[in-house]
Amino acid sequence: MSIYLHFRAVSESEIRDDHTWLAAFMSDAWEDHADEYAAGITCSINKGWDSVNDLYAAAATHDIDADEPWILPIYGGRPVPHSADADPSDPPLMLLDPPGVSQAAHFLATVSFDELWNVVGARFSALGWNRQDLLDHHRNLQGFYGRAASAGHAVAKAVWA
């Protein structure tokens, strides 16, 4: 079974703070994932996003910033609660506002992947992760968040199973 964390950059003015609306928006974006990925406005991670978050958490051991910017790329943002009439099968959704997107982009642009890997690499390798897979996720997120921040966009996040 595949399960994905889907990221979609979007102008804050286009977003409705409504779970049903945002679930439909993200569902349409998921159907257009290949085209939107090529356009640089979406990104996704299959199953391993928690490990990517754990990689970034290694930044806490380096006291990079007291505000914990390492949490922003994966789990940053606020949950969008289901409305009373929402379909309970709709995915969990989060929104990261443009200032948070900028902080995430700055973190990803300045953190050293090699330093993070030096902290967690042995543990991750024992769990079956390899350096290249995590580096690929990191580079994809760097580019995605960099483009979203440059455009002043928010990022919507959905989990698809």
Phi, psi and omega in degrees: 000133177263143176221131187236146164259120186252127178250136178221121175285140182205143176298133182301329181290342180274345187274137169255137180276064185216121185300316182298314179296313183294324177297319178293318178300313181291326177296316176298318179296323180294321178295331179260020189306314183299314180292319181290327175296315178298328179279352177081016182253005178216162180203153176209157177230126179274117173064323194266016185296331179294324176291324176296319176298318178298323175301312181292330178297337177299339177297333180297332179287345180259005180049046182298315183198134181294340182279001180054058180294345181296337181281341187296316185302320184261301187255005181288149180120181180246143177294145174258110186289149174296140173278170182300328182262010182288150174287120183297346177275354177299149185288159170296138183232148175222154174233130174251119184288164183306319176299323177293322177297318178297319178296318178297316180298318179297315178302310183295328180284335187252340181286145178270114177302318182299319177296318178297316180298323178299329180282319189246353188305314182297316180294317181293320179299320178296334179270001177098000177277144173245158185303317185296319179300314180291324177296320177298315177299316181299313180296320177298316179292322177303309181296314181299307181293326177298315178294317180297317180294317179299327180274354182073026184272159167272170175232125173265144181231137178222149175253123179247133177240000000 
